[in-house]
Amino acid sequence: MSQIKKGNIERLGYDFIPSAFIPVDKNENHIRFEQNPRSDYRNLTAEEIAILVKNGNHADDWNQILVTPSFLPNQIKQNNFFGLVRIGNMDSIYLEYRNLKLESGIYNSTIVSCDLGDHVAIHHVKYMSHFIIGHDVILSNISEMETSSTAKFGNGILREGESEDLRIALELCNENGVRSILPFDGMQAADAYLWTRNRQDKVLQNRFQELTDKRFNKSRGTYSVIGDRCIIKNSQIIKNVKIGSDAYIKGINKLKNLTINSSPEAFTQIGEGCELVNGIVGYGCRIFYGVKAVRFILSSFSQLKYGARLINSFLGDNSTISCCEVLNSLIFPAHEQHHNNSFLCAAMVMGQSNMAAGATVGSNHNSRAADGELIAGRGFWPGLCVSLKHNSRFASYTLLVKGDFPYELDIKIPFSLINNDIKNDKLTIIPGYWFMYNMYALVRNSNKYEARDKRLLRNQYLEYNMLAPDTVNELFDSLHIIEKAVGQGNNFVQELSTEEAVNRGKLILADTVDLSQSSVIVKGFENSKRVVELVKVGEAYDLFKKFIKYYGTIHVIDFLQNHTFENLKNRLKACTRLEWENIGGQLIEKDAIEDLLNAIKTAKIDDWDDIHSHYHLLSKSYPEAKMSHAFASLLEITGEKIESLTLEKIINWLEDAIEHRTWMVNEIYKSRAKDYENPFRNMVYNSAEERDVVVGKLEENSFILQQNQELKDFENKVQNLISRLNN
């Protein structure tokens, strides 16, 4: 049953904060006056009041209507005012935005205890209470704008006197809520990642909540804010919101309990039919056409479009979700999910990912409770109509072929293609598939994500390169897996020890026998009794070693631009290949993460801003740390010892790098050329000329031309370096 309260009409516009929560020697406006400390207000004159009354305005107390010296009563018509209303400067002007021209002033509206900035145009706002409106704002045709004294603006905090069950939390990564975090304005993907992990560490978990609570004032009475130059029109319900400057909002159904960040350089737009509740919206976001988002964080320069549903989820920077449903997920930056019938649930996806149409990523139906999880490394790409089960885990750059995967998966090898072979009832894995068959897309995606990174302040280093400490470590692990599988062979009657199998595998893989087309059986990749087969292991093994060597050598090239060979040998002595972790798109050594968490637990770091500053410090040192990792990887993959390293060996590595880069560019061309040679692609065009008009000429492909130029520059750079070293 609805409970409708009744009160004295003379109190309409007052008693915003219950008296029990107003500090001694303060009144209900004390926080409002802190939010808007402007002091040039004055009372109305008798003449001004007479004009206002003549223009159809009503106030419960004209003494509570304060104005500035630049006041034009004839631009205020047919309004009702209640409580303390303060009006900024006025002028005989109109405001225009995208062909909407409205005269400045206040018309046909009900205003309750609000502060209105300079030169606003407020038309047909049926009810607005406890808002602070900035300068040059357009508000037109809005049903409700209201604020409660306990407004939290999407942050997971409590106001004075509120019980714990009123706290808003994001139930990330798992539907049962055990990985819940408390959202706050300014939260980064790395924050969410660290908070959702280590749930057994109660001290750490409590510290994260303490840091969030201390970030905000618990006092009641904060007003909603509409920033300067905002435009809001043709909208329904707006409640408990903090909106930055220059936002454009039109045709929304509901905005409730939100912080919407916006600025002149990164303005946010929200369009028709959207309903956003209990969330944080980052700078420069676009939200359009029937989006529904509840309990969410949308990071900067991301987009929700065309009926997308984002619920209990965190979406990282520079991401796009359209026409689909995402539940209980933590998604790192640069995620793409565009299609109407894809579904992502209870997952942690580590960015630079793409969800195809019909993909159903995460199903709890194989569990007795809704408690499954899925973890996917960066570059995750489930193909058309892929269906996956919890719990599953995927290495970086995993590509899944169209199909239903009936069992839980643990794919440990990166850059792989995964196929559910129904006919032969087995799981087939092609390690290094991206290297073998689609170098064009692999390299182009790295460049694409870098180009799409629109963050204005790039003080957190987001790694987009396919070769980085995380993926190279996975390549090393994969070499070990392949060696063990080849050494064991496909006869498991007499299973060898790990050491025996690896040693035997190394000998076989080093033999001159062609293993490029060979396949081996592996265990631990699928929760089933059927065969799991690695194919083309010889080719993958060789490619993995070449890419690791190339990764190390390109860092040697960079180092030697400003250092000598002796400097390099000294630098190599201090290098160790450590474990790394992807925290929200930023790669950090695991030891450094442990140091950070310990500093948080012991209160050496005692503020979220300090944590963010720590990320930034680690970002500054990342290039050096990555170089150390690359050097250590190079020594490990080549088996070279520093004391026996010669200049001749270094030059050989540099020449090999040119050869490998040339191979990569050739593979980029070949993988794209297949599209021009395929008769089934060409059959829809009446001629090669028409095809070239529609898709562009292969020889004019801008990405291929760019790669060819970069290859020439790389070759010149390395040849010049070799010449200098020889002299």
N, C-alpha and C positions, 0 to 999 in steps of 0.2 A: 504494500500500500504506500502511495506517495505521501510524504509528510510535508505539508505546506505550512510554513510558519507565518505568523501574523505579527506585525509590529506597528508602533506609532509612526505615522507618515512623516512626522517631524524628525524622526531619527534616520530616515532614508538618506544615505550619504555619510552616515556617522557609524561609530562602533565597529569600524573595520577590524580592529584587533580587540579580542575580548579583554576586559579590564585586568583580568588575572595575569595577563602576559605583557602588560605595559610597564616598563621600568619606572621606579620612583622618579619624580621630577621630569618625566617625559609625557608626551601625549601620543595619540594614535598616529600622528604624522611624522614622528621623529626619524624613521628610516626614509620616508619619502623625502624629507628635507635634506637628508644626506645624499640621496640619489640625485636630487635637483636643488642645489644650494643657491639658485638664482635669487637675487635680493632687490631687483628694481621694480617689484610689483607695487601697485597702489590700489586704493578703493575706487569704485565708480563714483562719478559725480551724479547729482540729481538729474541733470540734463541727459546724461548717458543712460541712466536707468529708464527715464521716460521714453527715450528712443527705442530701447530694447523692448520695453513693454508694448509699445506701438507696433513693433515688428513681430509680435506674436510670441515673444519669449517669456518664460516663466522661471522663477527661482524661488526656492524655499526661504532663502535669506540673501538678499542682494549684497549684504555686507561680506558674504563669503565668496563673492565673485571678485577676484583680483585681476588687474590688468597692468600692462606696461604703459609707458608714456605714449607709445605709438599705437593707439587703440582707435578702431573705426566701428562704432556700434551699428552702423547701417549694413555691415557685412556679417551680421549675426541675426538670423531669422528663424522663427518657428522652432525654437529649441526649449527643452526643459533642463534646468540645472539643479543639482542637489549636492549638498556638502560643499567643501572647499574646492573651488575650481579656479585655476590660475591660467591666464591666457597671455601668450607672448605677443611680440610685435606684429602689427598688421599693416597692410599696404593695399592700394587700389590696383591689384594685379590679378592675373589668373595663372594657374599652374597647368602645364601641359606635359603629358607623357604618352607617346605613341598615339597621337591624334585625339586623346582624351583631354579636353580643356575644361577646367573647373575654376570658377572664381574663388579666390581665397576667402576664408572666413568659415563660419559654422552655420549649417543649414539643416533643418528638419531632423534634429538629432536629440538624444537624451544623454546627458553627460553627468556622471556621478563621480565627484572627488577625483578629478584628473588634472594633470598639468599639460598644457598644450604649447608647443614651441612656436617659433616665429613663422609667419607666412604659411600657415597650414590651410589646407582645403578639406573640410570635413562635411560630407554630404550624405544624408540619409543613413546615419549610423543609429540604428534603432535603440541600442542600449550599450553604453561604454562606461565601465566603472573601474576606478583605481588603475589607471594607465598614465604613464609619462610618455608623451608624444614628442618626438624631435622636431627639428626645423624642416620646413619645405616638404612636409609629408602630405600625401593624398590618401584620404580614406573615403571610399564611396560605396554606398549600398552594402552595408554590413549588418547582419542580423543581431549578433551578440558579441560584445567584447567585455570580458569580466576577469576579475582577479580575486583569488581567495587570500586570506592573510597567511596561509601556510604554503603558498606557492613555492615550488622548488625548481621549476624551469628545467625539468628533465634530469636533474642530479639526484643520485641515490642517497639522499640525506633525510634527516627528520628535523622538523621544527619543534620548538618548545612544546612539551605536553603531548607529543604524538607517540603512539605505540609502535613497536617494531614492525607489526604487520602492515603498516602503511608505507614502509620503505620500498622504493622501486629498485629492482635488481634485474640484470640481464642474465638469463639462464643459457650460457654459452656452452657449446661443444657437447652437451648431453641434456636430454630432455628431462632428466630427473632432478635437475636443479643443483646438483652437488658441485658444479663448477661455476656457480653464480658469482658475478662480480657487481660492484656498485658503480654505475656510470657517473662521469663528471665531465663538465665542459673542459676541453683540452686533453682528454684521454687519448692516448695513442695506441696503435695496434700492439706495440711492445708492452705497454702497461697491461692490456687485456691478456696477452699471452702469459706474462709472468704470473699474473693473478690466477689464471685458470689452472696453472701447473702447481705442483708441490702441495696438493691438498692435505697431505698428511702432516704438513708443518703448520701446526696451529699458531705458533708464535708469528710466523711470517704472514699468515692469512689475517690474523688480528691486526698486524701492523698496517697492512694495506687498507683495512677499514678505518683505522685511526687516522691515517694520512688523508683519507677522503673526507672524513667528518671534520677534521681541523681546517680543511680548505674553505669551509663555509661558516657563516654566522648562523646560529640556530634561532635567532630572534625572529618572531613573526612580523609581518607587515611590509615586506618588500613588494613594490609595485611592478606590474608588467611594464615593459619598455618597448617602444617602437622607435628605431633609430632614425637619424636624419635621412631625408630624401627617400624614404620608403614609399611604395605605392601598394595599397591593398584595396581591391575592388571586388564587387559582386560575390561576396563570401558570406558564409553562414556563422560558424561558432569559432571564436578565438579566445582562449582562456589560459591564463598563467603562462605567458610567453615572454621571452626576452629575445628581441629581434634586432640584429645589427643594422648598420646603415645601408642604404641603397638596395634593399631587398625589394623584389617585385613579386607580389602574391595576388593571384586572381582566381576566382571561382572555386575556392576550396570549400569542402564540407566541414572539416573540423581541424583545428590546430589546438592541442591541449598539452600543457605541461612540457614545454619545449624551450630549448635554447637554439636559436637559428642564427648562426654566425654569418656575417655579411659585411663587406667593406667596399669602398669605391673601386679598389683594384681587383676584388674577388667577390662580386655580388652574387647572391643566391636568388634563385627563382623557383617559385612553387605554383603549379597550375591547376587546371580544372579537375574537380572531382576527388581531390586528394584528402585523405584523412590520416593525420600524423598525431600520435599520442605517446607521451612518455619517452622523449628522445632528445638526442643532440644532433644538430645538423652542422656540418663543417662549412668553411668558407668556399664560395664559388660553386655550390652544388646546384643541380637542376633536378626538380621533382615535378613530373607532369602526368596528367591524364589517368586519373583513377587509382593512383598509388595508395596502398594501405600499409602503414608502418606503425608498429606498436612495440615499445620497449626496445629501443635500437640506438645505435650510433652510426651515423653516416659521415665518414671522414671527408676531408676537403677535396673539392673538384671531382666528386663522384656524382653519379646520376641514378635516379630511379624513374622508370618510365613505363607507360602503357600497361597499367594495371598490376604492376609488380607488387608482391607482398613480402615485406621484410619484418620478421617477428622474432623477438628475443635474439637479436643478432648484431654483430659488429662488422661493418663493411669498411675496408681500408681505403686509403687515398686513391684517386685516379681510377675508380672502378665504375662499372655500369651494370645494372641489373634491369632487365625489361621483361614484362609479360611472364613472370614465373613466380615461384614460391621459395622463399628461403627461411628456414626455421632453425633456431638454436645453433647458429653457426658463427664461428670466428674466422673472418676472411681477411687475409693480408692484402696490401696494396696491389693494384693493377689486376683486378678480377673482371672477367667479361662473362655475362650470362644473359643472352638476348632473346630467348625463345619462349613461346607461350606455355609449353608443356614440360619444362624442366623443373626439377625438384631437388633441393639441397637441404639436408636435415642432419642435425647433430654432427657437424663436421668442423674440422679445422683445416682450412685450405690456405697454403702458405704463399699465395699470390702468383701473379703472371699466369693465371689460369683461365681456362675457357670451357664453359659448359655447353655442350651441343643440345639441339632440340631432342626432347624425349628422354633426356638423361634423368634417371632417378638415382641420386647418390645418397644412399643411406636408407635402410629399412630395418626397423626393429623387430620384424616379424619372426626372426630366428631366435629371439630371446623371450624369456618369460616376463620381461618388464621392459619399459621404454628407457633403457639405460645403455644403448649401444653408442659407439663413437667411430668416427672415421678421421684419419689424418692423412693429408696429401701434401707432399713437398711442392715446391714452387714449379711452375710449368705444367701443372696437372691438366690433362685434357681427356675427359671421358667423351667418347664419340656418340654418334646418333643412337638414341634409344638404349643406351647402356643402363643396366640396372645392377646396383652393388648392394652388398649386405654389410651391416655392422657385425663385428668390428673388423675394419680393414685399414691397411696402412700402405702408402705408396711412396717410393723414392721420387726424387726430382725428375721432372719432364717425363712422366708416365703418360702414354697414349693408349687408351682402351678401345678396341674394335667394337663396333656395334654388336650388341647381344646382351643376354641375361647371364650374369655371373652368379651361379647358384651357391657358392661357398665364400666364406671369409677369405680375404687375400692379404698377404704380406709381401709386397713386391719390393725387393731390396736393391735391385739394379736400376740405375737411372737411365734416362734416354731410351726406354724400352717400349716396344709394342706388345700389348697383352691381348691374346685371342682365346676365346672359349671355343675350342674345337668340338662342336657337338657331334659331328659324324664319328670321330674317333674317340670321343669321350675323354678328352685330355685338355689341359691348359698349356698353350704354347706361348713362349716368350721369345721375342727377338731382342736381345740386348743391343743397345746402340743403334736402334732402328733409325732414330733421327739423323745420326751421322751418315748412315748408309743410304737413306732414301729421301730425306727431305731437309737437306741443309739450307735450302732457300727459306723455308718457314722458320727454322730454328734461329738462324742469324737475324732474319728480318724481325722476328718477334722481340728479340733483345733490343734492337734499335727502336722498334715501335714503342715499347714501354718507356724507354728513356725519353723519347720525343714527346710522349703524352704526359710526362710528369710535370704538372702545372703548378706545383707547390711554389709559393712565393719565397718561402724561407726554407731552403734545403739544408738545414743544419743536422738532419738525420740522414745518413748515407744509406739509401736503398739500393741493394745490389741487383742489377738487371742482367749482368753478363752471365752467359751460360756456364762459363768456366770460372769458378770462385771456390773458396775454401770448402763450402758445403758440398758442392757437386763433385769436386776433385776427391774429397775424402770418400764419397760414395763410389767413385770410380776405383779407388784403391781397394775398398771392401769388395767390389764386384770382381776385381782380378782374383782375389782370394777365393771367392765363391766359385768362379769358373775353374780355377786351378783344382780346387777340391773335387768339383763335380767331374772334371775330365779324369783326374787321377783315380777316383772311385770307379768310374765307368758305369755302365748301365746294369751291371750285375751286382745286386745288393746281398747275394747269398753270404759273401764274406766281406763284411764292411770294414774298411780300413780306418785306422785312427786318423784324426784331422791332419796331423803332421805328415803321416805316411801318404795320405791322399794328395795333399798339397805338393809335396816334393815330387811325387810321381807325375802329377798334373803339369808341373813346371817343365819336367823333362819332355813330356809328350808335346806340349805346346811349343817348346823350343825346337822340336824336331823339324825336319824339312818336309814332313808329310803335310799335305794340304788339308787343313781342318776348317777351311772357310765355310764349308757347307755342313759340317758335322753338328750333331745334336747330342745332348746329354740330359740325363734325368737329374732333377734336384728335389730336395725335400725342404719343407718349411715355408713354402710359398703359398700354399692353399690348404685350407682346413678340410681335406678330403683324402680318400684312399686312392684316387685316380692318379694317373701319370701327370707330372708337371715337367715340361720339356723346354730346355734352352736350345735354340737353333742358331746356326751360324756362329758358334762360339769362337772359332778360330779367328774369324774376321773381326768380331766384337773385341776379342782380347787384344789383338794388334792395334785396333783403333783406340781403345781405351788408353793403352800405353803411349801411343802417339799424341793423343790430346793432353795427357798429363805432362808429357815432355814439352809440348808446345806452350802449355800454360806456364811452366817454369821458365822457358826460354824467353818469352816475350817480356817477362819481368827482368830477366838479365839484360835484355836489350835496353829497356828503360833505365836501368841502373847505370849501365856503362855509358850512357849519353853524357854523364857528368862525373864519372868516376873511372879509376884505372882498374886494370886487371888485379893488381894487388889489393886494392880496396874491396873488390868483389870477393876475393878469397877470405879476407878478414870478415867481411859481412856474412859469408856463408857459415862461418864457425858458430855464430850465435843463433842459427836457425833450427827450429824444431817443428815438425808437422803435428800440430795440436788438434784437438777436437773443437769443432765450431757448432754454433747453433743459430738457427734463423729465428729471431725474435721480432715479429712484426715487419719483416722485410729487411731488417738490419742484421747483418751477420756479426756475431760476437764470439770470441773464444769462450769455451765453457768455463774455464778458470776465472775469467773476468766476470762472467755472470754470477758465479758463486760468490766472488768478492762483493759484487753489488748487493746480492741478497743478504749476505751477512752484515753489510753496512746498514741495510734497511732494518734488519732484525735488532741490531744493537743501537739503533737511533743515531748512528754517525751520519746517516742520510735520513732527514726527518721531514721531507716535503716532496710532493710530486714534482714540483718545479726543479728541485735538486736532482731527482731521478732523471728527469728529461735532460738536464745539463750534463749528467753523467753519460747519457746516450750520445750527446753531442761531442763530448770529449773523446769517447770511443770512436765516433765517426771520423774525427780529425786524425786519429792515429790508425784508422783502418787501412789506408793505402800501405803504410809501412808494415803493419801486421800481415796484410795479405801478401806483400812481397816476401816476407820471411817464410810464410807458408809455401809460397810458390818455389822459393829456393830449396827448401827442405824436400818438397815433392820432386823437384828435378834431380837432386842427388839420390833420392830413394829409388826413383824409377830407372835411372841410368846405372845405379850401382857404383857411381863414382865416389872416390874418397878425396877430401879437400886437399890433403897433402900431396896427392899424385895428380891433381888437376893441372892441366897445361893450357896455355893460350891456344894451341892448336885444337885441343878438344872444344874449347869455347867457340872457336870459329866454326868448327864442324856443326855445333849445335845451332849456331846462327844460320848457317846454310840450310840445315834441316828445317828451320822455322820458315824460311822463304818457300821451301818445297811444300811444306804442309799448308801454308797459307794459300799457295797457288792451287793445291788440290782442293781446298775448301771452296775457293772461288769457282773453280771448274765444276764442283759438285752443286754449288748454288745455281749455276747456269743450267746444268744437266737436269736438275730436279724441276726447274721451271719449264725447260724445253719439252719435257714429257707432255705437258698440257697442249703444246702446239703440234706434237706428233701423233697424238691419240686420235684415231679416226672417229671414235665415238664422241669426242668433244668437237671435232671439226664438222660433224655431219649436220649441225644446226645452222651452219653458215653456207651461203650459196657460193662462196669463193674464199680463198685465202685473204683476198683484199678486204672482204666484209668482216672476216674474223679479226683482222688487224685493226679495223676501225672500232669494233666492239670492245676488244680486250687489249688493244695496243700491240704494237710490233714488239717482238721479243728483243730485237736489237736496240730498241728504244726504251726498254724497261728501266725506270729510274733507279730502282734498287740495285739491279745488276750493274748498271753503269757506275753507280756509287762504289760498289764493291770492287770493280775493276780499277777505279781510280785509287781507292784505298790500298789495293794490292801494289800498284805502282809506287805509291808513296812509301809503303812499308818496305818494299824491295830497295828503293833508293836509300832509305834510312839505314837499313841493315848493311848494304854494300858500303856506304860511307863509313859506317862504324867498323866494318872489317878492314877497310883501307887504313883507318886511323890506328887500329890495333896492330896491324902488320908493320906500321912505321914506328 
